Amino acid sequence: MELYKAYLRLLVAFPLVILLAYFGLRFLLSRFAPDWSAGKKIRVVEKTALHPRAFLYVVQVGENYFLLAATQTSVTFIKDLGRAWADDSLAMETGDDPRSVEPSIRRSFAGLLERLKGKGNHWKGPGDQG
C-alpha cells in the first residue's frame, strides 16, 4: 500500500513541478531577466565564406559599415566601408545614383523592385534557355 501512495505522489507531483518550471521560465524569466535584444546596434549584414574556416563579414555598427575577416582563431578589421555602403551597393545593383533616389524609397523593398523592373533579366538558364 505504501508503494502505491509513493507512485501516486510521483504521478501528481512530477507533472506539477514540470508545469511550475515551464510557466516560471516562460513568464517570470521574460519579465525579470534583462532584455538581451534591446539596444542592439551591431548586426551582420553579409557573410561570405572564403573557405570552410575563413569568412568575410560586412558588419553594421550604428550607421557605419565595416569589412571584417574571421577565422577560427582571429577576427581582423579590413576596411571601414563608411555610412553609405548599403546605398552604394544598391546603386551598383540597380545602376542608379543613390543620391537621386528619395531616402524612403531607397530603403524599401518596393522601391528596389520598381528600380529593377526596367533592368530586365539577362540570366540564361541551363542550355541558354531563358
Sequence and secondary structure as in RCSB ss.txt:
>XXXX:A:sequence
MELYKAYLRLLVAFPLVILLAYFGLRFLLSRFAPDWSAGKKIRVVEKTALHPRAFLYVVQVGENYFLLAATQTSV
TFIKDLGRAWADDSLAMETGDDPRSVEPSIRRSFAGLLERLKGKGNHWKGPGDQG
>XXXX:A:secstr
 HHHHHHHHHHHHHHHHHHHHHHIIIIIHHHHS  TTTT  EEEEEEEEEETTEEEEEEEETTEEEEEEE SS E
EEEEEEETTHHHHHHHHHH   GGGS HHHHTSHHHHHHHHHTT      GGG  
